Amino acid sequence: MNYPELDPIALSIGPFEFGGQEYGPLDIHWYGIMYLIAFASAWLLAMHRAGFSHAIINRQQVENLVTYSAFGVILGGRFGYVFFYHFDYWLSDPLWLFRVWEGGMSFHGGLIGVTLALVIYSFRIRKPFLALTDFVAPLVPLGLGFGRLGNFIGQELWGRASDVPWAMVFPKDPSGLARHPSQLYQAALEGGVLFVAVYWFSARPRPRGAVTGLFLTLYASFRIFAEFFRQPDQHIQYDLFGWVTRGQILSLPMLLLGVGLMIWSLALRRQRAQTA
């Protein structure tokens, strides 16, 4: 099937004249809009969750929480993309790190950035770090889903060649091959299924770290699975055994940490129940 006619540019402003010079047009891409929608959805969910009786923060603190997290996502996502996927290129052109308009974000880098931001924020408000990450974890999946939709509209990160009935020919793909729309697979798993599972699990009080552990475990599992349908980066291909991708390697520590956190939190609850 053919890729639907979706223009990656949502809106063009201009051209316009200033000081005798003509500028523009200024193109606003759907990918950028999806980031705004992601942050807006996180803010709305945070405001809702802050009203729970067991919430770690109140609604007055939500704005700062989202601001810290947004800086973590953007800075960490960019640094992660450069160092995880294009380190050699960065060595030859160090200033490329700061040319964010040329594109390139990494989820794993964004996760590290958000983690560091939450460490700082938890210290500032004097709240336990894991309690804060348990609050934030259910806010993340919808944003991931919107980001993957942005990838699909921008024809980025397409899937491997396939003959399944819903395989698509992406106009930007010079090979002309029909491919898995892997961006939609990831949007459904990372944005839909992950959100339902983590949000449902967090609706009731859980042992500290359990919600964070579930998020890490499920995201890593979904990402490792989806990578089997996603075209590897052309300049990297496979890192191990001729089939293990960079995304799978970066997700493995998440999986181990997530499972470990869930085991630890459940064991802690059992221990407290026995000593109560």
C-alpha positions in Angstrom: 0.0 0.0 0.0 1.1 3.6 -0.6 2.1 5.9 2.2 -0.8 8.4 2.9 -0.2 11.9 1.5 0.9 13.6 4.7 2.9 16.8 4.6 5.5 16.9 7.3 5.1 20.7 7.3 2.0 21.6 9.2 2.2 25.3 8.6 4.3 27.8 6.7 4.5 31.4 7.8 5.9 34.0 5.4 7.9 34.9 3.5 8.0 38.3 5.3 10.1 41.4 5.0 12.1 43.1 7.7 14.6 45.9 7.4 14.5 45.7 3.6 15.3 42.0 3.7 13.0 39.1 2.9 12.9 36.2 5.3 11.1 32.9 5.4 9.0 31.1 4.9 9.1 29.7 8.5 8.1 26.1 8.4 6.4 24.5 11.4 6.8 20.8 11.3 4.4 18.2 12.7 7.2 16.7 14.6 7.7 19.8 16.6 3.9 20.1 17.2 3.9 16.5 18.5 6.5 17.5 21.1 4.2 20.3 22.2 1.3 18.0 22.4 3.4 15.5 24.4 4.3 18.1 27.0 0.8 19.3 27.2 -0.6 15.8 27.7 2.0 15.3 30.5 1.0 18.5 32.2 -2.7 17.6 32.1 -2.1 14.1 33.4 0.2 15.5 36.1 -2.4 17.9 37.2 -5.0 15.1 37.4 -2.6 12.8 39.3 -1.6 15.5 41.7 -5.1 15.4 43.0 -4.8 11.8 44.2 -4.6 11.4 48.0 -1.3 9.5 47.7 0.3 11.9 45.2 3.9 12.9 46.0 3.5 16.4 44.8 0.7 18.9 44.7 -0.8 20.8 41.7 1.3 23.9 42.5 4.5 21.9 41.9 3.4 20.4 38.6 4.6 23.3 36.5 8.1 23.1 37.8 8.1 19.3 37.5 7.1 19.5 33.8 9.7 22.3 33.1 12.5 20.3 34.7 11.4 17.2 32.7 11.1 19.1 29.5 14.7 20.4 29.7 15.8 16.8 30.6 14.1 15.4 27.5 15.4 17.9 25.1 19.0 18.1 26.3 19.3 14.4 27.1 17.6 13.4 23.9 20.0 15.5 21.8 23.1 14.5 23.7 22.0 10.8 23.5 21.4 10.9 19.8 24.8 12.4 19.2 26.8 10.2 21.5 24.9 6.9 21.1 24.3 7.0 17.3 26.7 9.6 15.7 29.7 9.8 18.0 32.2 9.6 15.1 30.5 12.3 13.2 30.5 14.5 16.3 34.3 14.1 16.7 34.7 15.5 13.2 32.3 18.3 13.8 31.8 19.1 17.5 29.5 22.0 16.9 27.0 19.7 15.3 25.8 18.9 18.8 24.3 22.3 19.1 22.7 22.4 15.6 19.4 20.9 16.9 17.5 22.2 13.9 19.2 19.5 11.8 17.2 16.9 13.8 18.0 13.9 15.9 16.7 12.9 19.3 17.2 9.7 21.3 14.7 8.2 23.7 17.4 6.6 25.8 19.3 9.9 26.0 16.1 11.6 26.9 15.5 9.1 29.7 18.9 9.8 31.2 18.2 13.5 30.9 14.9 13.3 32.7 16.4 11.0 35.4 19.1 13.6 36.1 16.4 16.4 36.1 14.3 14.4 38.6 17.3 13.8 40.8 17.8 17.6 41.0 14.1 18.3 41.5 13.6 15.6 44.1 16.5 17.2 46.1 15.0 20.6 45.7 11.5 19.7 47.0 12.9 17.1 49.5 11.0 14.2 48.2 12.2 10.6 47.7 13.6 10.1 44.1 11.8 6.9 43.4 8.5 8.3 44.7 8.9 11.1 42.2 9.7 8.8 39.3 6.7 6.7 40.2 4.6 9.8 39.8 6.2 10.7 36.5 6.2 7.3 34.8 2.5 7.3 33.8 2.9 10.7 32.2 5.5 9.6 29.7 3.8 7.0 27.3 1.4 9.3 25.6 4.2 11.6 24.7 6.2 8.7 23.3 3.2 7.8 21.2 2.8 11.3 19.8 6.6 11.4 19.0 6.3 8.2 17.0 3.4 9.7 15.1 5.6 12.6 14.3 8.2 10.1 13.0 5.6 8.6 10.8 4.4 11.9 9.3 8.0 13.0 8.8 8.9 9.6 7.2 11.6 8.9 9.7 12.7 5.6 11.2 10.7 3.5 8.9 10.6 -0.3 9.1 12.3 -3.2 7.4 11.3 -4.4 3.9 8.2 -6.6 4.0 5.4 -8.1 1.9 2.7 -7.9 4.6 -0.5 -6.4 3.2 -0.1 -3.2 5.2 3.5 -2.6 4.2 4.1 0.9 2.9 6.3 2.6 0.3 7.6 5.7 1.8 8.2 8.5 -0.8 11.5 9.6 1.0 12.9 6.0 0.8 15.2 5.9 -2.3 14.9 2.1 -2.4 11.2 2.2 -3.2 10.6 -1.0 -1.2 7.5 -1.7 0.8 8.2 -1.5 4.5 6.7 -2.1 7.9 5.2 1.1 9.2 7.2 0.4 12.4 6.6 4.0 13.7 2.9 3.0 14.1 3.8 -0.2 15.8 5.9 1.7 18.3 3.2 4.4 18.7 0.7 1.7 19.6 3.0 -0.2 22.0 4.9 2.6 23.6 2.1 5.1 23.5 -1.1 3.1 23.8 -0.4 -0.3 25.5 2.3 1.1 27.8 0.1 4.0 28.9 -2.9 1.8 29.8 -0.8 -0.7 31.7 1.3 1.8 33.7 -1.6 4.2 34.4 -3.8 1.4 35.6 -1.1 0.0 37.8 -0.4 3.4 39.3 -4.0 4.2 40.1 -3.7 2.5 43.4 -0.9 2.9 46.0 2.0 0.7 45.1 5.4 -0.1 46.8 7.9 2.6 46.1 9.7 1.9 42.8 7.1 -0.6 41.5 5.5 1.8 39.0 8.9 2.9 37.7 10.0 -0.7 37.4 6.9 -1.6 35.4 7.4 1.3 33.0 11.1 0.4 32.4 10.3 -3.3 32.0 7.5 -2.8 29.5 9.1 -0.1 27.5 12.3 -2.0 27.1 10.4 -5.2 26.1 8.3 -3.3 23.6 11.3 -1.5 22.1 13.3 -4.7 21.8 10.4 -6.4 20.1 9.7 -3.4 17.7 13.4 -3.2 16.7 12.9 -6.5 14.8 10.6 -4.6 12.4 12.4 -1.3 12.3 15.1 -0.6 9.8 18.5 -0.3 11.6 20.5 2.9 11.2 22.3 2.8 7.9 25.7 3.7 9.3 25.4 1.3 12.2 23.3 -1.7 11.0 23.8 -4.4 13.7 26.0 -4.3 16.7 26.0 -8.0 17.7 25.6 -11.4 16.0 24.3 -9.8 12.8 20.9 -9.1 14.2 21.1 -7.2 17.5 20.5 -3.4 17.0 21.8 -0.4 18.9 18.3 0.2 20.2 18.1 -3.3 21.6 21.4 -3.0 23.4 20.4 0.3 24.9 17.1 -1.2 26.1 18.6 -4.2 27.8 19.9 -2.3 30.9 16.4 -0.7 31.2 14.9 -4.2 31.2 17.2 -5.5 33.8 16.8 -2.4 36.0 13.0 -2.5 35.6 12.7 -6.1 36.7 15.2 -5.5 39.5 13.2 -2.5 40.8 9.9 -4.5 40.8 11.5 -7.4 42.6 13.0 -5.1 45.2 9.8 -3.1 45.8 7.7 -6.2 46.2 10.3 -7.8 48.5 10.3 -4.6 50.6 6.6 -4.6 50.9 6.6 -8.2 52.0 9.2 -7.5 54.6 7.3 -4.5 56.0 4.1 -6.6 56.1 5.9 -9.3 58.1 7.4 -6.8 60.6 4.2 -4.8 61.0 
